[in-house]
Amino acid sequence: MVDAKSGDDSLLFLTDENLRRGIEAMFFAYRGFTSDPDRILQGLDYGRAHHRAVHFIHRAPGTTVGNLLDILGVTKQSLNRVLRSLFDDGLVEARVGRKDRRERHLYLTEKGAALERSLSDAQRARMRSAYRAAGPVAVAGFRTVLEAMMDAEQRRQYQAQYHGAKDGAP
């Protein structure tokens, strides 16, 4: 194995062919990673945008609509369509802010929490299986690669979710 930081000139992992294989592996891995939740959501007439909204509302109960917009990187109009269906179906509720009454704080209802659990359970099972097969060193490397691919602001948002914690500890 070549250590990229050692200054070794044989950086074979950076060839166009290896990069192409990595890109294609990400496409197929993403397809696999989203397939289980997609099957669950399909029966409910929801899509991946609903999944992402439910995920991040679960991760930060009471998050504001503005914060969710920043995290998801979508337009207000797009998020409003997603939230409207989640409100209408009783999965998410909005509470008026205590300090700023213009703010809406988002929470999952019991029904929303049950959906989030089923979606996350499916993805955790797939991720756990892959992590177990790869081992802790590969998992740490995988996380390093993913973080290195994020734009600076995305990385800041991601790291803020874990309060600067390492190794997945909240």
C-alpha positions in Angstrom: 0.0 0.0 0.0 1.3 3.5 -0.9 1.4 6.2 1.7 0.4 9.4 -0.1 1.8 11.6 2.7 5.3 9.9 2.5 6.2 11.7 -0.7 6.3 8.4 -2.7 6.2 9.1 -6.4 4.2 6.0 -7.1 0.8 7.4 -6.4 -1.0 4.8 -8.4 -4.3 5.3 -6.6 -4.5 8.7 -8.3 -4.6 7.4 -11.9 -7.6 8.3 -14.0 -8.7 4.7 -14.1 -8.7 4.4 -10.3 -10.5 7.7 -10.0 -13.1 6.5 -12.5 -13.6 3.2 -10.7 -14.0 5.2 -7.4 -16.6 7.5 -9.0 -18.5 4.5 -10.4 -18.3 2.7 -7.0 -19.8 5.8 -5.4 -22.7 5.8 -7.9 -23.4 2.1 -7.3 -22.9 2.4 -3.5 -25.3 5.3 -3.4 -27.9 3.4 -5.3 -27.6 0.5 -2.9 -27.6 2.8 0.1 -30.8 4.5 -1.0 -32.6 1.5 -2.3 -34.0 0.2 1.0 -35.5 3.6 2.0 -36.7 4.2 -1.5 -38.8 1.0 -1.3 -40.3 2.2 2.1 -41.0 5.7 0.8 -42.5 4.5 -2.5 -45.5 3.1 -0.8 -46.1 6.4 1.0 -45.7 8.6 -2.1 -42.6 10.2 -0.6 -39.1 10.7 -2.1 -35.6 11.2 -1.0 -36.2 14.9 -0.1 -38.8 13.7 2.4 -36.3 11.2 3.8 -33.6 13.9 4.2 -36.0 16.3 5.9 -37.2 13.6 8.3 -33.6 12.5 9.0 -32.3 16.0 9.9 -35.4 16.9 11.9 -34.8 13.7 13.9 -31.1 14.6 14.3 -31.9 18.1 15.6 -35.4 18.2 17.1 -36.6 21.8 17.2 -34.5 22.9 14.2 -35.8 25.9 12.4 -37.0 25.9 8.8 -34.1 28.3 8.0 -31.5 25.9 9.5 -33.1 22.9 7.6 -32.8 25.0 4.4 -29.1 25.5 5.0 -28.4 21.9 5.8 -30.4 20.5 2.8 -29.2 23.2 0.4 -32.6 23.4 -1.3 -34.9 26.3 -2.2 -37.5 27.5 0.2 -40.2 26.5 -2.3 -38.9 23.0 -2.6 -38.6 22.5 1.2 -42.1 24.0 1.7 -43.6 21.4 -0.7 -41.9 18.6 1.2 -42.8 20.0 4.7 -46.4 20.6 3.6 -46.9 16.9 2.8 -45.1 15.8 6.0 -47.4 18.2 8.0 -50.5 17.1 6.2 -49.8 13.4 6.9 -49.0 14.0 10.5 -45.3 13.2 10.5 -43.9 16.6 11.4 -45.2 19.4 13.5 -44.1 23.0 13.7 -44.1 25.0 16.9 -43.8 28.8 17.1 -40.4 30.0 18.5 -40.4 31.2 22.1 -37.9 34.0 21.5 -38.8 34.8 17.9 -42.5 34.1 17.1 -41.7 34.2 13.4 -39.6 31.1 13.6 -41.1 27.7 13.2 -39.3 24.9 15.1 -39.8 21.4 13.6 -40.4 18.2 15.4 -41.2 14.7 14.4 -44.5 13.3 15.6 -44.7 9.7 16.9 -45.7 8.7 13.4 -42.8 10.6 11.9 -40.4 9.1 14.4 -41.6 5.6 13.5 -41.0 6.3 9.8 -37.5 7.7 10.6 -36.7 4.6 12.6 -37.7 2.3 9.7 -35.7 4.3 7.2 -32.6 4.6 9.5 -32.8 0.9 10.6 -32.6 -0.2 6.9 -29.6 2.1 6.2 -27.8 1.3 9.5 -28.1 -2.4 8.7 -26.5 -1.9 5.3 -23.8 0.4 6.7 -23.1 -1.9 9.6 -22.6 -4.9 7.3 -20.3 -2.9 5.0 -18.3 -1.5 8.0 -17.9 -5.0 9.5 -16.7 -6.3 6.1 -14.2 -3.5 5.7 -12.9 -3.2 9.2 -12.1 -0.1 11.4 -9.0 1.1 9.4 -11.0 1.2 6.2 -14.0 2.8 7.9 -11.7 5.6 9.2 -10.2 6.0 5.7 -13.7 6.1 4.1 -14.8 8.8 6.5 -11.7 10.8 5.8 -12.3 10.6 2.0 -15.9 11.6 2.4 -15.0 14.6 4.6 -12.3 15.6 2.1 -14.9 15.7 -0.7 -17.1 18.1 1.2 -17.0 21.8 0.5 -15.7 23.8 3.5 -19.3 24.9 4.5 -20.7 21.4 4.2 -17.8 20.0 6.3 -18.5 22.7 8.9 -22.2 21.7 9.0 -21.4 18.0 9.2 -18.8 18.5 12.0 -21.2 20.7 13.9 -23.6 17.8 14.1 -21.1 16.0 16.2 -19.8 19.0 18.2 -16.3 18.4 16.9 -16.4 14.7 18.0 -14.4 12.1 16.3 -15.1 8.4 15.6 -18.9 9.0 15.4 -19.3 9.9 19.1 -21.9 12.6 19.6 
